[in-house]
């Protein structure tokens, strides 16, 4: 029986080596190792008919034959798999033992992250985040905000004006709100020339024209001014604007909102400083600053003068005030019944404080080495 099994094994190994594909290899496996009619399986079943003395030797020979055939089948299957992989790689020699290249994950830009943080905080206080057109009418950007033509306050805004013809006016008017503007027609009233908005405040007027009080909105967005760039100024920058209109609102409500914002954005028991200022669309108006979170308002740290607040102990944040009665009348609100407050600041400058960025231009130079580090 040993000689017979030796010939059977040699024949099986030849057929395995000659198999051209997986299907042919499976046919060989079934022929010799099939559970019902395989040649090795059949001989194992016939062991019971042998004399007792011959059974051990016959069983050992069958096990050797089965082991040799199984090993040959596994080796041939592995060779076929490697051959198929090499073909799929175009015949190139690849070291498949090398670890895979890591996938770089994206992340939010510091400006976008700051906008989300600001919006999240005010949304938690009942404000609604809205957006508006970046190409704006003079009426919304200046006139309706108590800044008529020739007003000295316009000198603060180095405005980028849009050269336009009649067709452009019709096209851009589609970004307006309500009435004839929504149909793409120039409104009956004169809205003046068009410009790249210098602040996000035009959305105060646009929102109040569409809604009746109560109004609570936060307006993050991009603004434009024609000015030289330096470590703290950019010609294209972001602002956030807040507006609340309701009955019996006061400066106390404004201060409460800004106290809460300061503590949530900077943490801790932040102090808020109000100093008189002037804005045409608010009266009274104030400049707001938060005590520095890096030095707790002392102006110094262990390393010397605080770099975050430049030793002043305060971080200038925004302007604010109570909405001017003339602004309320212009949108049809009765200032005897409704009052409101507004505030606004620069997102870019806020981001520089939160990230410790020394130059605002670093946010716009697309240097991923820096943007990934803050």
C-alpha positions as CSV (number, residue, x, y, z in Angstrom):
1,X,0.0,0.0,0.0
2,X,2.9,2.3,0.7
3,X,4.1,2.1,-2.9
4,X,0.6,2.7,-4.2
5,X,0.3,5.8,-2.0
6,X,3.7,7.0,-3.1
7,X,2.6,6.9,-6.8
8,X,-0.7,8.6,-5.9
9,X,1.1,11.4,-4.1
10,X,3.5,12.0,-7.0
11,X,0.5,12.1,-9.4
12,X,-1.4,14.6,-7.2
13,X,1.7,16.9,-6.9
14,X,2.1,16.9,-10.7
15,X,-1.6,17.9,-11.2
16,X,-1.3,20.6,-8.5
17,X,1.8,22.1,-10.2
18,X,0.0,22.0,-13.6
19,X,-3.1,23.8,-12.3
20,X,-3.5,27.1,-14.2
21,X,-6.1,28.8,-12.0
22,X,-8.1,28.5,-8.8
23,X,-10.8,26.5,-10.4
24,X,-8.4,23.8,-11.7
25,X,-6.7,23.7,-8.3
26,X,-10.0,23.2,-6.6
27,X,-10.8,20.3,-8.9
28,X,-7.5,18.6,-7.9
29,X,-8.3,19.1,-4.3
30,X,-11.7,17.5,-4.6
31,X,-10.3,14.6,-6.6
32,X,-7.8,13.6,-3.8
33,X,-9.2,15.1,-0.6
34,X,-12.9,15.4,-1.3
35,X,-15.0,14.4,1.7
36,X,-17.1,11.8,-0.2
37,X,-15.1,10.4,-3.2
38,X,-11.6,11.7,-2.7
39,X,-8.9,9.1,-3.3
40,X,-7.3,9.7,0.0
41,X,-10.7,9.8,1.8
42,X,-11.7,6.5,0.1
43,X,-8.5,4.7,1.3
44,X,-9.0,6.0,4.8
45,X,-12.5,4.5,4.9
46,X,-11.0,1.1,3.7
47,X,-8.6,0.9,6.7
48,X,-11.3,-1.0,8.6
49,X,-11.1,-3.9,6.1
50,X,-7.3,-4.4,6.6
51,X,-5.9,-6.9,9.1
52,X,-5.3,-5.3,12.5
53,X,-1.6,-5.7,12.3
54,X,-1.4,-3.8,9.0
55,X,-3.6,-0.9,10.0
56,X,-1.0,1.3,11.9
57,X,1.5,1.3,9.0
58,X,-1.3,1.9,6.4
59,X,-2.7,4.8,8.6
60,X,0.7,6.4,8.9
61,X,1.2,6.2,5.1
62,X,-2.2,7.8,4.4
63,X,-1.5,10.6,6.9
64,X,1.9,11.4,5.1
65,X,0.2,11.4,1.7
66,X,-2.6,13.7,2.9
67,X,-0.2,16.1,4.6
68,X,2.0,16.3,1.5
69,X,-1.0,17.0,-0.8
70,X,-2.4,19.6,1.6
71,X,1.0,21.4,1.8
72,X,1.3,21.4,-2.0
73,X,-2.2,22.8,-2.4
74,X,-1.5,25.6,0.1
75,X,1.8,26.5,-1.6
76,X,0.3,26.5,-5.1
77,X,-2.6,28.7,-3.9
78,X,-0.2,31.2,-2.3
79,X,1.9,31.3,-5.5
80,X,-1.3,32.0,-7.5
81,X,-2.3,34.8,-5.1
82,X,1.2,36.4,-5.4
83,X,1.1,36.2,-9.1
84,X,-2.3,37.9,-9.3
85,X,-1.2,40.7,-7.0
86,X,2.0,41.3,-9.1
87,X,-0.1,41.5,-12.2
88,X,-2.5,44.0,-10.6
89,X,0.5,46.2,-9.6
90,X,1.7,46.3,-13.2
91,X,4.7,44.2,-12.6
92,X,6.3,46.7,-10.2
93,X,8.2,45.4,-7.2
94,X,6.4,46.7,-4.1
95,X,7.4,46.2,-0.6
96,X,4.0,45.4,0.9
97,X,5.5,45.1,4.4
98,X,5.9,48.9,4.6
99,X,3.3,50.6,6.7
100,X,0.6,52.6,4.8
101,X,1.0,56.3,4.3
102,X,-1.0,58.2,7.0
103,X,-4.1,60.2,5.8
104,X,-3.8,63.8,6.7
105,X,-7.0,65.0,8.4
106,X,-8.3,68.5,7.7
107,X,-9.1,71.1,10.4
108,X,-10.9,74.4,10.7
109,X,-9.0,77.6,9.9
110,X,-8.4,79.7,13.0
111,X,-10.8,82.4,11.6
112,X,-13.5,79.8,10.9
113,X,-13.0,78.3,14.4
114,X,-13.4,81.6,16.0
115,X,-16.5,82.4,14.1
116,X,-18.0,79.1,15.2
117,X,-17.1,79.8,18.8
118,X,-18.6,83.3,18.8
119,X,-21.8,82.1,17.1
120,X,-22.1,79.2,19.5
121,X,-21.9,81.5,22.5
122,X,-24.5,83.9,21.2
123,X,-26.8,81.2,20.0
124,X,-26.8,79.9,23.5
125,X,-28.1,83.3,24.6
126,X,-31.0,83.3,22.2
127,X,-29.4,85.0,19.2
128,X,-29.9,83.8,15.7
129,X,-26.9,83.7,13.2
130,X,-27.6,85.4,9.9
131,X,-25.6,86.4,6.8
132,X,-25.9,89.2,4.3
133,X,-24.5,90.3,0.9
134,X,-20.8,91.4,0.8
135,X,-21.5,93.8,-2.1
136,X,-23.8,96.3,-0.6
137,X,-25.8,99.5,-1.4
138,X,-24.6,102.8,0.1
139,X,-28.0,103.2,1.7
140,X,-27.6,100.1,3.9
141,X,-23.9,100.5,4.5
142,X,-24.0,104.2,5.5
143,X,-27.2,106.2,4.9
144,X,-29.6,104.0,7.0
145,X,-27.0,103.9,9.8
146,X,-27.0,107.7,10.3
147,X,-23.9,108.2,8.1
148,X,-25.2,110.3,5.2
149,X,-23.0,111.6,2.4
150,X,-20.5,114.1,3.7
151,X,-20.7,112.9,7.3
152,X,-17.3,113.0,9.0
153,X,-17.7,109.4,10.2
154,X,-17.3,108.2,6.6
155,X,-13.6,109.3,6.8
156,X,-13.1,106.2,9.1
157,X,-14.1,103.9,6.3
158,X,-11.7,103.6,3.3
159,X,-14.4,102.3,1.1
160,X,-13.9,100.1,-2.0
161,X,-16.6,101.3,-4.4
162,X,-18.1,99.2,-7.2
163,X,-18.0,100.7,-10.7
164,X,-21.4,99.8,-12.1
165,X,-23.7,100.2,-15.0
166,X,-27.4,99.7,-15.2
167,X,-27.2,96.0,-15.9
168,X,-24.9,95.4,-13.0
169,X,-27.2,97.3,-10.7
170,X,-30.1,95.0,-11.7
171,X,-28.0,91.9,-11.2
172,X,-26.6,92.9,-7.8
173,X,-29.9,94.1,-6.6
174,X,-31.0,90.4,-6.5
175,X,-29.0,90.1,-3.3
176,X,-31.3,92.6,-1.6
177,X,-34.3,91.9,0.6
178,X,-38.0,92.0,-0.1
179,X,-40.1,94.0,-2.6
180,X,-38.7,95.1,-5.9
181,X,-35.2,94.0,-4.9
182,X,-36.2,90.3,-4.7
183,X,-37.5,90.6,-8.3
184,X,-34.1,92.0,-9.5
185,X,-35.4,95.5,-10.0
186,X,-33.8,98.6,-8.6
187,X,-35.9,99.8,-5.7
188,X,-38.0,103.0,-6.1
189,X,-36.0,104.8,-3.4
190,X,-32.4,105.8,-4.3
191,X,-30.0,103.4,-2.6
192,X,-27.0,105.2,-4.0
193,X,-23.9,103.5,-5.4
194,X,-22.7,100.0,-4.6
195,X,-19.6,99.1,-2.6
196,X,-17.9,96.3,-0.8
197,X,-19.3,96.5,2.6
198,X,-17.1,98.1,5.2
199,X,-18.7,96.4,8.2
200,X,-21.4,93.9,8.9
201,X,-23.8,96.6,10.3
202,X,-25.9,96.8,7.1
203,X,-27.6,93.6,8.3
204,X,-29.1,95.5,11.2
205,X,-31.2,97.5,8.8
206,X,-31.9,94.6,6.4
207,X,-33.1,92.4,9.3
208,X,-35.3,95.1,11.0
209,X,-36.9,95.9,7.6
210,X,-38.1,92.3,7.4
211,X,-39.0,91.6,11.0
212,X,-40.9,93.0,13.9
213,X,-39.5,92.9,17.4
214,X,-38.2,91.0,19.2
215,X,-35.0,90.7,17.2
216,X,-31.9,89.0,18.3
217,X,-29.2,88.3,15.7
218,X,-25.5,87.7,15.4
219,X,-23.9,88.5,12.0
220,X,-20.5,87.1,11.3
221,X,-19.1,87.9,7.9
222,X,-16.3,89.2,5.6
223,X,-15.7,93.0,5.2
224,X,-13.5,95.1,2.9
225,X,-11.6,98.4,3.3
226,X,-9.0,100.0,1.1
227,X,-6.1,100.3,3.6
228,X,-2.5,99.3,4.0
229,X,-1.9,96.0,5.8
230,X,0.2,95.6,8.8
231,X,0.4,93.3,11.9
232,X,-3.1,94.4,13.1
233,X,-4.8,95.4,9.8
234,X,-6.0,93.6,6.7
235,X,-7.9,95.0,3.7
236,X,-10.1,91.9,3.8
237,X,-11.2,90.8,7.3
238,X,-14.0,89.4,9.3
239,X,-16.4,91.0,11.8
240,X,-19.2,89.8,14.1
241,X,-22.2,92.1,14.7
242,X,-24.8,91.7,17.3
243,X,-28.3,93.3,17.5
244,X,-31.1,93.0,20.0
245,X,-34.4,94.9,19.8
246,X,-37.3,94.5,22.3
247,X,-39.3,96.5,24.8
248,X,-37.5,97.9,27.8
249,X,-33.9,96.9,26.8
250,X,-31.2,98.9,28.5
251,X,-27.4,99.2,28.8
252,X,-27.6,96.8,31.7
253,X,-28.8,94.1,29.3
254,X,-26.0,95.0,26.9
255,X,-23.4,94.7,29.7
256,X,-24.9,91.4,30.9
257,X,-24.6,89.9,27.4
258,X,-21.0,91.0,26.9
259,X,-20.0,89.9,30.4
260,X,-21.3,86.4,29.6
261,X,-19.6,86.4,26.2
262,X,-16.3,87.4,27.7
263,X,-16.3,84.7,30.3
264,X,-17.3,82.0,27.8
265,X,-14.7,83.0,25.1
266,X,-11.8,83.7,27.5
267,X,-12.9,81.7,30.6
268,X,-12.8,82.7,34.2
269,X,-14.3,85.7,36.0
270,X,-13.5,88.2,33.2
271,X,-14.0,91.9,33.8
272,X,-15.5,94.2,31.1
273,X,-14.5,97.8,30.8
274,X,-16.8,100.3,29.1
275,X,-15.4,103.7,27.9
276,X,-17.4,106.4,26.1
277,X,-17.0,106.3,22.3
278,X,-18.8,107.5,19.2
279,X,-20.7,105.6,16.6
280,X,-23.4,107.3,14.5
281,X,-25.9,104.5,14.8
282,X,-25.8,104.1,18.6
283,X,-26.4,106.5,21.4
284,X,-24.9,106.3,23.9
285,X,-21.9,104.5,22.5
286,X,-19.0,102.7,24.2
287,X,-15.8,100.9,23.5
288,X,-15.5,97.6,25.3
289,X,-12.4,95.8,26.6
290,X,-11.9,92.6,28.6
291,X,-9.3,92.2,31.2
292,X,-6.5,90.1,29.9
293,X,-6.9,86.4,30.4
294,X,-3.2,85.7,30.1
295,X,-2.1,88.0,33.0
296,X,-5.4,88.4,34.8
297,X,-5.3,92.1,34.1
298,X,-2.0,92.8,35.7
299,X,-0.1,93.5,32.5
300,X,2.8,91.3,33.5
301,X,3.6,87.6,33.5
302,X,6.5,85.5,34.8
303,X,8.3,86.3,31.5
304,X,7.9,90.0,31.9
305,X,5.5,92.3,30.1
306,X,2.4,90.4,29.0
307,X,2.5,89.8,25.2
308,X,-1.2,89.2,24.9
309,X,-2.3,92.7,26.1
310,X,1.1,94.4,25.5
311,X,1.2,95.3,29.2
312,X,-2.1,97.2,29.4
313,X,-4.0,94.6,31.3
314,X,-6.9,95.0,28.8
315,X,-7.9,93.4,25.5
316,X,-9.8,95.9,23.3
317,X,-12.7,93.9,21.9
318,X,-15.4,95.8,20.1
319,X,-17.7,98.8,20.0
320,X,-21.2,98.9,21.3
321,X,-24.2,101.0,22.4
322,X,-27.9,101.5,22.4
323,X,-29.4,101.7,18.9
324,X,-30.0,105.3,17.9
325,X,-33.7,106.3,17.8
326,X,-33.3,107.7,14.2
327,X,-32.2,104.2,13.1
328,X,-35.3,102.7,14.7
329,X,-37.6,105.2,13.0
330,X,-36.0,104.6,9.6
331,X,-37.1,100.9,9.7
332,X,-40.6,101.7,11.1
333,X,-40.0,100.9,14.8
334,X,-41.4,103.2,17.4
335,X,-38.5,104.3,19.7
336,X,-41.0,105.1,22.4
337,X,-41.9,101.5,22.6
338,X,-38.8,99.6,21.4
339,X,-35.2,99.9,22.4
340,X,-32.2,97.9,21.5
341,X,-28.5,97.5,21.7
342,X,-25.8,96.6,19.1
343,X,-22.2,95.5,19.4
344,X,-19.5,94.4,17.0
345,X,-15.9,93.5,16.8
346,X,-13.2,92.0,14.6
347,X,-13.0,88.2,14.4
348,X,-9.4,88.3,13.1
349,X,-8.2,90.3,16.1
350,X,-10.1,88.0,18.5
351,X,-8.4,85.0,16.8
352,X,-5.0,86.6,17.2
353,X,-5.6,86.9,21.0
354,X,-7.0,83.4,21.4
355,X,-4.2,81.8,19.4
356,X,-1.3,84.1,20.4
357,X,-0.7,85.0,16.7
358,X,1.7,88.0,16.5
359,X,0.7,89.1,13.0
360,X,-2.8,89.0,11.6
361,X,-1.4,88.4,8.1
362,X,-0.3,84.9,9.2
363,X,-3.9,83.8,8.9
364,X,-4.0,84.6,5.1
365,X,-0.6,83.5,3.9
366,X,-1.7,79.8,3.5
367,X,1.4,78.5,5.4
368,X,0.0,75.2,6.6
369,X,3.0,74.8,9.0
370,X,1.7,77.7,11.0
371,X,-2.0,77.2,10.6
372,X,-1.7,73.6,11.8
373,X,0.2,74.8,14.9
374,X,-2.5,77.1,16.3
